[in-house]
Amino acid sequence: MFRVVFVMDIFNRNVVLAKGGVRENYRPVSDSSAVCRTSAPMEIVESLRPREVYIADLNALQGKDPLNINAEIIREISLKADTMLDFGISFLKDVDKALSIAGTAIIGTETGTLAVIKDAASRNPGRISVSIDVKHGKILKQDPEIPEDPFEVVKLLNELPLKDLIFLDLDRVGTASGFDPEFLRKLAETSVHDVLLAGGVRGMEDLFTLNSLGVKGALVATAVHSGSVHPEVMTLGLKG
């Protein structure tokens, strides 16, 4: 089944809406959402009932105190939905911390090294997802061991017992600007893991298109809050 994963960016215990990957410009989701009147994470989850949730802990990601302010809420959410957590993992100790409060830890190329990805996957098979983070068409990375070419990154990751792979296009996050279908088709064909797209989904038609390309899921927030993606597909899946 095609997976529609609901994204929540949490800052100071409130959900904010991402736009273009510029985190300083994120505003409380209740300011603009057509489907929820609150920015309280648990209230949103209980209202929309997503099967899967991707949480970006912006306090941790940006190094803004108090760093642990969102941990309790994330743990509560993980009891209600399958939860993937991104808080800027750089070290193995970060992986252990993430997995103590959520089911899946996200390691992004922006912050994680290839060595940490390999160690984390071998110690926690099926509980690590890797995010290939891209901005301005280039992979964001600190580690020179991570290739510049996304297809080469995928081939390296094929050898690891990962849960799945996320292609995160930061330029398209919150923009509803679409995606490159041929690139995603090739990426999905290259990967032995499920490939999920983050960034650019405009509406329901895009979800069907991604499904036809062999992409196994999409991370959505803006399209849900605008009403372009029906909230029920996060619970019932994509039909039709």
QUITA-V438608 format. One record per run of one state. SS is the DSSP state (A for helix, B for strand, O for the rest). FROM is the first residue (numbers start at 0). TO is the last residue. If there is no record, write none. Layout:
ss: <SS	SS>
from: <FROM	FROM>
to: <TO	TO>
This chain:
ss: <O	B	O	B	O	A	O	B	A	O	B	A	O	B	A	O	A	O	B	O	A	O	B	O	A	O	B	O	B	O	A	O	B	O	A	O	B	O	A	O	B	O	A	O	A	O>
from: <0	2	11	13	17	22	25	26	28	31	39	40	48	51	57	62	70	78	81	86	91	101	103	108	113	123	127	135	137	139	149	157	163	169	180	190	193	198	203	213	216	220	221	225	232	236>
to: <1	10	12	16	21	24	25	27	30	38	39	47	50	56	61	69	77	80	85	90	100	102	107	112	122	126	134	136	138	148	156	162	168	179	189	192	197	202	212	215	219	220	224	231	235	239>
